[in-house]
Amino acid sequence: MDALSIGIIIFATVTALLFKFIIYHKICNWMDKDLISGLANGDSEKQQFLTAQLNKMKTDKVKRRLQHQRLTELATEFEQNR
C-alpha cells in the first residue's frame, strides 16, 4: 500500500467516526426535545421550565437515563404545584 491509499483510509475512517458522533448527539437532542414536548402537552410555560431543568442537569453532568426520569418527575410536580 502506498501513502495515498493509507491517507484515504485514515481520512474515510475519521470522517465516518465524526459523522457518527454528530448524528448521535443530534438524535439525543431530538429525543430530549420530543420528551419535553410530550411532557408539556402544549403548555409553553411548562416546556420552558422543563428545558431549563434539562439544561441544568446537563451542566451538572447527570446521567442521561436519570435526566429522563427526573424530567418526568418534574413534569408531575409542576402540574401538582399549579
Backbone as XML, in Angstrom:
<?xml version="1.0"?>
<chain id="A" units="angstrom">
  <residue number="1" name="MET">
    <atom name="N" x="0.838" y="-1.173" z="0.000"/>
    <atom name="CA" x="0.000" y="0.000" z="0.000"/>
    <atom name="C" x="0.889" y="1.244" z="0.000"/>
  </residue>
  <residue number="2" name="ASP">
    <atom name="N" x="0.474" y="2.174" z="-0.787"/>
    <atom name="CA" x="1.250" y="3.415" z="-0.833"/>
    <atom name="C" x="0.663" y="4.445" z="0.148"/>
  </residue>
  <residue number="3" name="ALA">
    <atom name="N" x="1.328" y="5.558" z="0.291"/>
    <atom name="CA" x="0.931" y="6.583" z="1.257"/>
    <atom name="C" x="-0.434" y="7.169" z="0.922"/>
  </residue>
  <residue number="4" name="LEU">
    <atom name="N" x="-0.766" y="7.309" z="-0.348"/>
    <atom name="CA" x="-2.064" y="7.857" z="-0.740"/>
    <atom name="C" x="-3.203" y="6.949" z="-0.286"/>
  </residue>
  <residue number="5" name="SER">
    <atom name="N" x="-3.053" y="5.654" z="-0.446"/>
    <atom name="CA" x="-4.090" y="4.704" z="-0.016"/>
    <atom name="C" x="-4.288" y="4.761" z="1.488"/>
  </residue>
  <residue number="6" name="ILE">
    <atom name="N" x="-3.199" y="4.804" z="2.213"/>
    <atom name="CA" x="-3.294" y="4.876" z="3.668"/>
    <atom name="C" x="-3.954" y="6.192" z="4.081"/>
  </residue>
  <residue number="7" name="GLY">
    <atom name="N" x="-3.594" y="7.279" z="3.423"/>
    <atom name="CA" x="-4.199" y="8.585" z="3.713"/>
    <atom name="C" x="-5.691" y="8.577" z="3.462"/>
  </residue>
  <residue number="8" name="ILE">
    <atom name="N" x="-6.116" y="7.959" z="2.382"/>
    <atom name="CA" x="-7.546" y="7.874" z="2.054"/>
    <atom name="C" x="-8.283" y="7.054" z="3.106"/>
  </residue>
  <residue number="9" name="ILE">
    <atom name="N" x="-7.700" y="5.952" z="3.531"/>
    <atom name="CA" x="-8.330" y="5.106" z="4.550"/>
    <atom name="C" x="-8.455" y="5.865" z="5.866"/>
  </residue>
  <residue number="10" name="ILE">
    <atom name="N" x="-7.404" y="6.555" z="6.266"/>
    <atom name="CA" x="-7.442" y="7.320" z="7.514"/>
    <atom name="C" x="-8.483" y="8.435" z="7.422"/>
  </residue>
  <residue number="11" name="PHE">
    <atom name="N" x="-8.505" y="9.148" z="6.315"/>
    <atom name="CA" x="-9.479" y="10.225" z="6.123"/>
    <atom name="C" x="-10.911" y="9.691" z="6.176"/>
  </residue>
  <residue number="12" name="ALA">
    <atom name="N" x="-11.161" y="8.579" z="5.504"/>
    <atom name="CA" x="-12.511" y="7.997" z="5.477"/>
    <atom name="C" x="-12.923" y="7.531" z="6.871"/>
  </residue>
  <residue number="13" name="THR">
    <atom name="N" x="-12.011" y="6.945" z="7.606"/>
    <atom name="CA" x="-12.314" y="6.457" z="8.948"/>
    <atom name="C" x="-12.625" y="7.615" z="9.900"/>
  </residue>
  <residue number="14" name="VAL">
    <atom name="N" x="-11.790" y="8.643" z="9.867"/>
    <atom name="CA" x="-12.008" y="9.801" z="10.738"/>
    <atom name="C" x="-13.321" y="10.491" z="10.379"/>
  </residue>
  <residue number="15" name="THR">
    <atom name="N" x="-13.593" y="10.636" z="9.108"/>
    <atom name="CA" x="-14.839" y="11.265" z="8.667"/>
    <atom name="C" x="-16.050" y="10.452" z="9.117"/>
  </residue>
  <residue number="16" name="ALA">
    <atom name="N" x="-15.987" y="9.134" z="9.008"/>
    <atom name="CA" x="-17.100" y="8.276" z="9.429"/>
    <atom name="C" x="-17.323" y="8.374" z="10.932"/>
  </residue>
  <residue number="17" name="LEU">
    <atom name="N" x="-16.246" y="8.377" z="11.712"/>
    <atom name="CA" x="-16.386" y="8.497" z="13.166"/>
    <atom name="C" x="-16.966" y="9.847" z="13.560"/>
  </residue>
  <residue number="18" name="LEU">
    <atom name="N" x="-16.527" y="10.895" z="12.913"/>
    <atom name="CA" x="-17.051" y="12.230" z="13.179"/>
    <atom name="C" x="-18.533" y="12.309" z="12.829"/>
  </residue>
  <residue number="19" name="PHE">
    <atom name="N" x="-18.912" y="11.739" z="11.693"/>
    <atom name="CA" x="-20.311" y="11.718" z="11.274"/>
    <atom name="C" x="-21.162" y="10.980" z="12.309"/>
  </residue>
  <residue number="20" name="LYS">
    <atom name="N" x="-20.664" y="9.837" z="12.772"/>
    <atom name="CA" x="-21.399" y="9.044" z="13.761"/>
    <atom name="C" x="-21.569" y="9.834" z="15.058"/>
  </residue>
  <residue number="21" name="PHE">
    <atom name="N" x="-20.533" y="10.509" z="15.499"/>
    <atom name="CA" x="-20.577" y="11.310" z="16.719"/>
    <atom name="C" x="-21.605" y="12.430" z="16.593"/>
  </residue>
  <residue number="22" name="ILE">
    <atom name="N" x="-21.585" y="13.138" z="15.482"/>
    <atom name="CA" x="-22.513" y="14.249" z="15.268"/>
    <atom name="C" x="-23.956" y="13.754" z="15.202"/>
  </residue>
  <residue number="23" name="ILE">
    <atom name="N" x="-24.200" y="12.692" z="14.449"/>
    <atom name="CA" x="-25.559" y="12.145" z="14.327"/>
    <atom name="C" x="-26.064" y="11.660" z="15.683"/>
  </residue>
  <residue number="24" name="TYR">
    <atom name="N" x="-25.203" y="10.997" z="16.458"/>
    <atom name="CA" x="-25.609" y="10.510" z="17.779"/>
    <atom name="C" x="-26.070" y="11.668" z="18.663"/>
  </residue>
  <residue number="25" name="HIS">
    <atom name="N" x="-25.315" y="12.741" z="18.698"/>
    <atom name="CA" x="-25.676" y="13.876" z="19.545"/>
    <atom name="C" x="-26.922" y="14.601" z="19.042"/>
  </residue>
  <residue number="26" name="LYS">
    <atom name="N" x="-27.089" y="14.694" z="17.731"/>
    <atom name="CA" x="-28.308" y="15.318" z="17.193"/>
    <atom name="C" x="-29.541" y="14.488" z="17.553"/>
  </residue>
  <residue number="27" name="ILE">
    <atom name="N" x="-29.430" y="13.167" z="17.441"/>
    <atom name="CA" x="-30.559" y="12.295" z="17.768"/>
    <atom name="C" x="-30.886" y="12.397" z="19.254"/>
  </residue>
  <residue number="28" name="CYS">
    <atom name="N" x="-29.861" y="12.455" z="20.107"/>
    <atom name="CA" x="-30.097" y="12.615" z="21.548"/>
    <atom name="C" x="-30.824" y="13.927" z="21.833"/>
  </residue>
  <residue number="29" name="ASN">
    <atom name="N" x="-30.408" y="15.006" z="21.189"/>
    <atom name="CA" x="-31.077" y="16.299" z="21.379"/>
    <atom name="C" x="-32.517" y="16.252" z="20.882"/>
  </residue>
  <residue number="30" name="TRP">
    <atom name="N" x="-32.757" y="15.588" z="19.750"/>
    <atom name="CA" x="-34.123" y="15.465" z="19.230"/>
    <atom name="C" x="-34.989" y="14.673" z="20.210"/>
  </residue>
  <residue number="31" name="MET">
    <atom name="N" x="-34.440" y="13.604" z="20.776"/>
    <atom name="CA" x="-35.206" y="12.799" z="21.733"/>
    <atom name="C" x="-35.532" y="13.610" z="22.979"/>
  </residue>
  <residue number="32" name="ASP">
    <atom name="N" x="-34.580" y="14.410" z="23.444"/>
    <atom name="CA" x="-34.821" y="15.259" z="24.617"/>
    <atom name="C" x="-35.931" y="16.267" z="24.334"/>
  </residue>
  <residue number="33" name="LYS">
    <atom name="N" x="-35.860" y="16.921" z="23.191"/>
    <atom name="CA" x="-36.882" y="17.904" z="22.829"/>
    <atom name="C" x="-38.251" y="17.247" z="22.679"/>
  </residue>
  <residue number="34" name="ASP">
    <atom name="N" x="-38.268" y="16.047" z="22.106"/>
    <atom name="CA" x="-39.534" y="15.335" z="21.929"/>
    <atom name="C" x="-40.120" y="14.930" z="23.279"/>
  </residue>
  <residue number="35" name="LEU">
    <atom name="N" x="-39.266" y="14.481" z="24.186"/>
    <atom name="CA" x="-39.736" y="14.120" z="25.525"/>
    <atom name="C" x="-40.329" y="15.333" z="26.225"/>
  </residue>
  <residue number="36" name="ILE">
    <atom name="N" x="-39.634" y="16.457" z="26.158"/>
    <atom name="CA" x="-40.123" y="17.676" z="26.806"/>
    <atom name="C" x="-41.436" y="18.132" z="26.175"/>
  </residue>
  <residue number="37" name="SER">
    <atom name="N" x="-41.530" y="18.056" z="24.856"/>
    <atom name="CA" x="-42.781" y="18.444" z="24.180"/>
    <atom name="C" x="-43.928" y="17.541" z="24.609"/>
  </residue>
  <residue number="38" name="GLY">
    <atom name="N" x="-43.655" y="16.253" z="24.732"/>
    <atom name="CA" x="-44.685" y="15.310" z="25.154"/>
    <atom name="C" x="-45.119" y="15.537" z="26.588"/>
  </residue>
  <residue number="39" name="LEU">
    <atom name="N" x="-44.163" y="15.831" z="27.449"/>
    <atom name="CA" x="-44.497" y="16.068" z="28.855"/>
    <atom name="C" x="-45.217" y="17.399" z="29.051"/>
  </residue>
  <residue number="40" name="ALA">
    <atom name="N" x="-44.912" y="18.382" z="28.209"/>
    <atom name="CA" x="-45.507" y="19.713" z="28.353"/>
    <atom name="C" x="-46.944" y="19.766" z="27.851"/>
  </residue>
  <residue number="41" name="ASN">
    <atom name="N" x="-47.304" y="18.916" z="26.928"/>
    <atom name="CA" x="-48.670" y="18.890" z="26.367"/>
    <atom name="C" x="-49.129" y="20.249" z="25.863"/>
  </residue>
  <residue number="42" name="GLY">
    <atom name="N" x="-48.241" y="20.969" z="25.197"/>
    <atom name="CA" x="-48.613" y="22.255" z="24.608"/>
    <atom name="C" x="-48.537" y="23.440" z="25.551"/>
  </residue>
  <residue number="43" name="ASP">
    <atom name="N" x="-48.189" y="23.226" z="26.795"/>
    <atom name="CA" x="-48.058" y="24.311" z="27.781"/>
    <atom name="C" x="-46.655" y="24.911" z="27.655"/>
  </residue>
  <residue number="44" name="SER">
    <atom name="N" x="-46.580" y="26.123" z="27.133"/>
    <atom name="CA" x="-45.268" y="26.737" z="26.862"/>
    <atom name="C" x="-44.504" y="27.036" z="28.153"/>
  </residue>
  <residue number="45" name="GLU">
    <atom name="N" x="-45.215" y="27.391" z="29.215"/>
    <atom name="CA" x="-44.552" y="27.674" z="30.492"/>
    <atom name="C" x="-43.899" y="26.406" z="31.049"/>
  </residue>
  <residue number="46" name="LYS">
    <atom name="N" x="-44.619" y="25.300" z="30.957"/>
    <atom name="CA" x="-44.103" y="24.014" z="31.429"/>
    <atom name="C" x="-42.926" y="23.564" z="30.561"/>
  </residue>
  <residue number="47" name="GLN">
    <atom name="N" x="-43.038" y="23.799" z="29.261"/>
    <atom name="CA" x="-41.968" y="23.418" z="28.341"/>
    <atom name="C" x="-40.687" y="24.215" z="28.638"/>
  </residue>
  <residue number="48" name="GLN">
    <atom name="N" x="-40.830" y="25.501" z="28.894"/>
    <atom name="CA" x="-39.661" y="26.323" z="29.236"/>
    <atom name="C" x="-39.041" y="25.867" z="30.557"/>
  </residue>
  <residue number="49" name="PHE">
    <atom name="N" x="-39.884" y="25.534" z="31.520"/>
    <atom name="CA" x="-39.395" y="25.057" z="32.812"/>
    <atom name="C" x="-38.602" y="23.757" z="32.640"/>
  </residue>
  <residue number="50" name="LEU">
    <atom name="N" x="-39.166" y="22.813" z="31.884"/>
    <atom name="CA" x="-38.501" y="21.526" z="31.686"/>
    <atom name="C" x="-37.201" y="21.683" z="30.884"/>
  </residue>
  <residue number="51" name="THR">
    <atom name="N" x="-37.198" y="22.575" z="29.908"/>
    <atom name="CA" x="-35.985" y="22.828" z="29.131"/>
    <atom name="C" x="-34.894" y="23.406" z="30.023"/>
  </residue>
  <residue number="52" name="ALA">
    <atom name="N" x="-35.272" y="24.330" z="30.889"/>
    <atom name="CA" x="-34.292" y="24.915" z="31.816"/>
    <atom name="C" x="-33.744" y="23.851" z="32.767"/>
  </residue>
  <residue number="53" name="GLN">
    <atom name="N" x="-34.620" y="22.975" z="33.238"/>
    <atom name="CA" x="-34.175" y="21.909" z="34.144"/>
    <atom name="C" x="-33.249" y="20.926" z="33.430"/>
  </residue>
  <residue number="54" name="LEU">
    <atom name="N" x="-33.561" y="20.622" z="32.168"/>
    <atom name="CA" x="-32.700" y="19.727" z="31.395"/>
    <atom name="C" x="-31.327" y="20.353" z="31.191"/>
  </residue>
  <residue number="55" name="ASN">
    <atom name="N" x="-31.293" y="21.630" z="30.858"/>
    <atom name="CA" x="-30.012" y="22.313" z="30.677"/>
    <atom name="C" x="-29.201" y="22.312" z="31.969"/>
  </residue>
  <residue number="56" name="LYS">
    <atom name="N" x="-29.892" y="22.492" z="33.100"/>
    <atom name="CA" x="-29.208" y="22.464" z="34.391"/>
    <atom name="C" x="-28.644" y="21.070" z="34.663"/>
  </residue>
  <residue number="57" name="MET">
    <atom name="N" x="-29.421" y="20.039" z="34.361"/>
    <atom name="CA" x="-28.947" y="18.674" z="34.577"/>
    <atom name="C" x="-27.746" y="18.351" z="33.693"/>
  </residue>
  <residue number="58" name="LYS">
    <atom name="N" x="-27.765" y="18.849" z="32.453"/>
    <atom name="CA" x="-26.630" y="18.625" z="31.562"/>
    <atom name="C" x="-25.387" y="19.342" z="32.088"/>
  </residue>
  <residue number="59" name="THR">
    <atom name="N" x="-25.586" y="20.529" z="32.639"/>
    <atom name="CA" x="-24.466" y="21.277" z="33.226"/>
    <atom name="C" x="-23.901" y="20.526" z="34.437"/>
  </residue>
  <residue number="60" name="ASP">
    <atom name="N" x="-24.795" y="19.919" z="35.219"/>
    <atom name="CA" x="-24.380" y="19.163" z="36.402"/>
    <atom name="C" x="-23.890" y="17.757" z="36.052"/>
  </residue>
  <residue number="61" name="LYS">
    <atom name="N" x="-23.935" y="17.411" z="34.770"/>
    <atom name="CA" x="-23.471" y="16.115" z="34.246"/>
    <atom name="C" x="-24.221" y="14.929" z="34.860"/>
  </residue>
  <residue number="62" name="VAL">
    <atom name="N" x="-25.540" y="15.080" z="34.914"/>
    <atom name="CA" x="-26.397" y="13.986" z="35.363"/>
    <atom name="C" x="-26.496" y="12.975" z="34.219"/>
  </residue>
  <residue number="63" name="LYS">
    <atom name="N" x="-26.480" y="11.689" z="34.553"/>
    <atom name="CA" x="-26.549" y="10.660" z="33.515"/>
    <atom name="C" x="-27.857" y="10.758" z="32.747"/>
  </residue>
  <residue number="64" name="ARG">
    <atom name="N" x="-27.785" y="10.387" z="31.486"/>
    <atom name="CA" x="-28.902" y="10.564" z="30.560"/>
    <atom name="C" x="-30.179" y="9.866" z="31.026"/>
  </residue>
  <residue number="65" name="ARG">
    <atom name="N" x="-30.094" y="8.621" z="31.463"/>
    <atom name="CA" x="-31.310" y="7.909" z="31.872"/>
    <atom name="C" x="-31.935" y="8.539" z="33.109"/>
  </residue>
  <residue number="66" name="LEU">
    <atom name="N" x="-31.097" y="9.102" z="33.973"/>
    <atom name="CA" x="-31.619" y="9.797" z="35.152"/>
    <atom name="C" x="-32.256" y="11.125" z="34.773"/>
  </residue>
  <residue number="67" name="GLN">
    <atom name="N" x="-31.748" y="11.751" z="33.701"/>
    <atom name="CA" x="-32.341" y="13.007" z="33.223"/>
    <atom name="C" x="-33.796" y="12.785" z="32.829"/>
  </residue>
  <residue number="68" name="HIS">
    <atom name="N" x="-34.044" y="11.716" z="32.083"/>
    <atom name="CA" x="-35.403" y="11.459" z="31.607"/>
    <atom name="C" x="-36.338" y="11.118" z="32.771"/>
  </residue>
  <residue number="69" name="GLN">
    <atom name="N" x="-35.847" y="10.345" z="33.739"/>
    <atom name="CA" x="-36.667" y="10.041" z="34.911"/>
    <atom name="C" x="-36.978" y="11.312" z="35.694"/>
  </residue>
  <residue number="70" name="ARG">
    <atom name="N" x="-35.975" y="12.134" z="35.874"/>
    <atom name="CA" x="-36.145" y="13.373" z="36.649"/>
    <atom name="C" x="-37.087" y="14.341" z="35.931"/>
  </residue>
  <residue number="71" name="LEU">
    <atom name="N" x="-36.977" y="14.414" z="34.592"/>
    <atom name="CA" x="-37.884" y="15.288" z="33.840"/>
    <atom name="C" x="-39.337" y="14.846" z="34.001"/>
  </residue>
  <residue number="72" name="THR">
    <atom name="N" x="-39.560" y="13.555" z="33.985"/>
    <atom name="CA" x="-40.912" y="13.032" z="34.176"/>
    <atom name="C" x="-41.424" y="13.392" z="35.564"/>
  </residue>
  <residue number="73" name="GLU">
    <atom name="N" x="-40.566" y="13.250" z="36.572"/>
    <atom name="CA" x="-40.960" y="13.618" z="37.935"/>
    <atom name="C" x="-41.240" y="15.120" z="38.040"/>
  </residue>
  <residue number="74" name="LEU">
    <atom name="N" x="-40.379" y="15.926" z="37.426"/>
    <atom name="CA" x="-40.566" y="17.384" z="37.479"/>
    <atom name="C" x="-41.851" y="17.814" z="36.778"/>
  </residue>
  <residue number="75" name="ALA">
    <atom name="N" x="-42.200" y="17.132" z="35.690"/>
    <atom name="CA" x="-43.440" y="17.462" z="34.981"/>
    <atom name="C" x="-44.644" y="17.184" z="35.874"/>
  </residue>
  <residue number="76" name="THR">
    <atom name="N" x="-44.604" y="16.076" z="36.612"/>
    <atom name="CA" x="-45.693" y="15.749" z="37.536"/>
    <atom name="C" x="-45.768" y="16.768" z="38.669"/>
  </residue>
  <residue number="77" name="GLU">
    <atom name="N" x="-44.613" y="17.123" z="39.230"/>
    <atom name="CA" x="-44.567" y="18.125" z="40.311"/>
    <atom name="C" x="-45.064" y="19.480" z="39.822"/>
  </residue>
  <residue number="78" name="PHE">
    <atom name="N" x="-44.724" y="19.830" z="38.600"/>
    <atom name="CA" x="-45.153" y="21.116" z="38.037"/>
    <atom name="C" x="-46.679" y="21.177" z="37.974"/>
  </residue>
  <residue number="79" name="GLU">
    <atom name="N" x="-47.296" y="20.096" z="37.546"/>
    <atom name="CA" x="-48.764" y="20.054" z="37.455"/>
    <atom name="C" x="-49.402" y="20.124" z="38.836"/>
  </residue>
  <residue number="80" name="GLN">
    <atom name="N" x="-48.795" y="19.459" z="39.819"/>
    <atom name="CA" x="-49.366" y="19.446" z="41.170"/>
    <atom name="C" x="-49.258" y="20.817" z="41.837"/>
  </residue>
  <residue number="81" name="ASN">
    <atom name="N" x="-48.207" y="21.565" z="41.515"/>
    <atom name="CA" x="-47.988" y="22.871" z="42.136"/>
    <atom name="C" x="-48.764" y="23.985" z="41.465"/>
  </residue>
  <residue number="82" name="ARG">
    <atom name="N" x="-49.412" y="23.710" z="40.410"/>
    <atom name="CA" x="-50.195" y="24.724" z="39.695"/>
    <atom name="C" x="-51.456" y="25.018" z="40.369"/>
  </residue>
</chain>
